[in-house]
Amino acid sequence: MTTLITDEQRALLLANSRESIENAHFDPRPVVKLFTPNAGATWLLTEIDPDDQDRAFGLCDLGQGFPELGYVSLAELEGLRGKWGLPIERDLHFVADKRLSGYAREARLAGRIVA
């Protein structure tokens, strides 16, 4: 189990996943923002696969100018280290102010996640 997300966030991510399965037009707000403190990578996660709770979905930006929607392994994120060996962190103050599609649209225009 990852320490990157709280139990409450996990419950919301799972609920979003169930809603997404039932409603193809569901456009949730990101639940959690993860980032590398000094490497420019950011993840805005909206869902966790109920059948594989290591697999999360959201807007992923590796800091190379090409943010995209996709899946990521929470276990892999847990093991990643940025510059100077710093681990990925959860933004403790992040509150989504728009739906995932809004963040994705802005990220495509800016070449990075703007949150």
N, C-alpha and C positions, 0 to 999 in steps of 0.2 A: 504494500500500500504506500502510496506517495505522501510525502509531507508538503507537497507544493500547494495542495488545496485542502480546505477544511471539510469536515463531514457535512456541514450545512451547504457548502458550495457543491460538493459531490451530489447531494440530494437534488439540488436545483439543476445541475448538469444532466442528471438522469431523467428528471421530469421533462426537461427540454427535448431530450432525445426521444422520449415516448411521444411527445406532442408532434415532433418532426416526422415520426413514422406515420402518424395518423393524418397529418395535414401537410401536404407537399408545399404549401405556400407559407408555412410557419417561418417567421423571421425573428428569432429571439434576440434579446439584448445579451451581450457578453456577460458572463457570470464572473469570470476571473481574468485578470491581466497578469501574465508572467513576463519577466524580462531578464536580460543579462545586464548587470550593473554597469559594465563598461565595454560591451562588445556590440551594442546596437541591435540586438535581436529582441523581438517582442511577440508574444502570443496572446490573442484575445479568444478565450475558449467559451463556447456556448453549449456544448453537449459532450456526454460520455456515452459510448456504446454500451448498452445494458448487457450485451452478450460478451463483451471484452472490455472490462472497466479500466484497462490500461490505455485504451484507444480513445483519444479526445478529438473533437472537431472544433475548428474555429479559423480565425484569420491568423496566418503565420507569416512572420517577417524575419528573415535571417540577417537583415541588415545589409543586403546586397542590392537593394533597389527594386526588388520584385516580390512584394507581398502577395500572398495568394491564400485562397480558402482551401483547407485540406485537413487531413488527419495527422495526428502526432502521437507518439508513444510517451505517456507520462513517465514511465520508467527510464526511457532514454533522456528525457529532459532532466530528470532527477540526477542523472549521472554526468550531464554536460557541465563543462567549466568554460568560462570566458577567459578573457585576458587576465593574467595574473592569478589564474586558478580559482576565480570567484564563481560560486554556484549561481544558478538561476534563482531569482527571488519572486515572490508574489507581491504585487503592489497592494499594500494594506489599505490604501485610501481610494482605490479605483471604484467608481460607480459609473456604470454605463449610462450615457445620456442619449443614446440612439440605438437603433437596431443594427444587427451585424451587417446588413446590406449597406447601411450608411457609412460604417467604418470602412468597409471594403471599397466603396466608391471613392472615399477620400484618400485611402491608401494608394489606390491605383493612380490617382492624379498626383499625389505627392511623392510616390516612389517609396513610401514608408508608412507605417501605422502612425496616425496622429490621434493620440488619446490622452 
